[in-house]
Amino acid sequence: MGKITTIAKTITETAGTTSWAATAGDIVLGAAGRVAMQSKEKIVYTTYKAPEEKKDFGVKVMHMRTQYFTPLGIKNPSRSTDNTSGTIDILFDILKTDAKEYIVTIYVDGKMYFKETNLQPIKVMVGSEESQPDGGYPPGSYVFKWDGASQDGVIDTALLKKNISVEIEATGMNGGTAKDKKEFKGDAAKVDWVDVKLDKKKKQIDVVLRVNLQDGGADGLNDYDKVPKDKVAARGIQPLRTRSRSFDQLKQLALDGLTKHWSRNAANRVAKGITVHGEMYEVFVHPSNTTENSMDDIELVFNTNGSWKRSHNPGSVDGVVSFFAQVLSEIVAYNVGYIEYSNGWGYQDEAGEDQHFTETAAHEIGHEILKDYSGDIYSYKHKGSSGFSDTKTVADGGFQYPKTGEIDLMKYYNDEPYDKDFDRVVAAEEDVTGLVWLSGLKFNK
């Protein structure tokens, strides 16, 4: 860069058109006398406009890449070989020349969800990956690994199923900028009836569990005269002729059971949380009854004045288990009033049956969870504690009823009392971890 200097007593320029341009400085006219500008038409004074700088680089968002995404990469506790990842790979290209830095902004349903500037992308090589060297980002393909968290450190799988827009803005070495934006959408990878909100700061996991509870009606109300008269006289209570619990009340008991027996947090007598990468996370289960994106339906049946009714939830099963499932209905029974048990007639009041029904509903609905994260046999045989119907003896690999600590909600036990220690009955850590794993997502590309 230099300068042109012309010194003369008289400077005369004659041309069809004369253009003077100083793109990086000033034009100065100086004279001892006058400066005269003449025009046949007119002299126009305008604001200087620098010539537009031609962009010499660009950026382009390509696609999202993920196998089976779960919050923090929580793995299937039953099958360690499942390809689970805690990151969502966002691939983009730097075009033409080097970029100095870049900004990633992610929007969910049009609202800013995540933004970060101090990022180090990984340059993608053919068949491998390598760390980005210092001094900028040369042209090529890059991947930004995102853990799905918002700016506040919350990973919400329900939000990640909505419309996601990824915007990447890159700054060139010469100060110019380039920007590109592309939309994606997350979908349930395994089941669509569970969503998880994991707060990395609070160490808390909130689980939304969608169930489909249906009214299975009432059995036995017209059979009040079949209850032995001596049993009625001895008890001094007449058989039920109307429901003592409505369907809405049974529905609420079932939902309360899922909250109580599937949550693992500090409010429990036992089972304070689950371990994620060496840290304890409290788990709160929030069930809702709906027909939208929910589990298979299950009926709640009011039963009285007859034989004790067993609860079942075989669900949708395959193989040898399907033979047994075909003869079993999907019900949770509320057995109350005069009930005929295997050893004769007895009487069950509402307060006691509320507890049993609450725990039974959590157990039966839990079969769907076990089946989907670990398979039909694991669920149907109660985690190895039973055959297809009866409890295994301890000698055959069964389990003794625990006198202290947790009582696994999904196992059968030897010497299990009718009136359990309900505040110790809880879904085991592996089963709650499996429930969280079922919230996994996949993304279109």
Secondary structure, 3 states (H helix, E strand, C coil): CCCCCCCCCCCCCCCCCCCCCCCCCCCCCCCCCCCCCCCCCCCCCCCCCCCCCCCCCEEEEEEEECCCECHHHCCCCCCCCCCCECCEEEEEEEECCCEEEEEEEEEECCEEEEEECCCCCEEEECCEEEECCCCCECCEEEEEEECCCCCCCEEEHHHHCCEEEEEEEEEECCCCEEEEEEEEEEEECCCCCEEEEEECCCCEEEEEEEECEEEEEEECHHHHHHCCHHHHHHHCCCCCCCCCCCHHHHHHHHHHHHHHHHCECCCCCCCCCEEECCEEEEEEEEEEECCCCCCCCEEEEEECCEECCCCECCCCCCHHHHHHHCCCCCEEEEECEEEEECCEEEEECHHHHHHHHHHHHHHHHHHHHHHHHHCHHHHHCHHHCECCCCECCHHHCCCECCCCCCEECCCCCECCCCCCCHHHEECCHHHHHHHHHCCCEEECC
